[in-house]
């Protein structure tokens, strides 16, 4: 199946609200915010709102809890990995899924002019594909039954 759509299409439906943190915040503060907002990751930005990383619950478990660190004494910047992968609004949904699958991550910051404007998760992408498939099925059923207008 050919997956249609871009990141722009997904953001139109879900909006551009993104929760962020800084490198200087403690991991505890970041994890607390994730809990309050019921989210699995925060985008880490610098003073100019440029993306410097993504902090996920997985990062906490692997880089803090399992290494004997404490979340109150560890800064977010201490556990961030290399350069973050970001995309623009024109990136195809299929391309995002491929990048995320190959890179083994679940959150992809969306940037425009180097500034954070949104975030797509693997869940957002899967939801998009499922809704697209359902729409295709409905169109085909209409075509077969003769009720398709065009």
Secondary structure, 3 states (H helix, E strand, C coil): CCCCCEHHHHHHHHCCCCCEECCCCEHHHHHHHHHHHCCCEEEEECCCCCEEEEEEHHHHHHHCHHHCCCCCCCEHHHHCCCCCCEECCCCEHHHHHHHHHHHCCCEEEEEECCEEEEEEEHHHHHHHHHHHHHHHHHHHHHHHHCCCCC
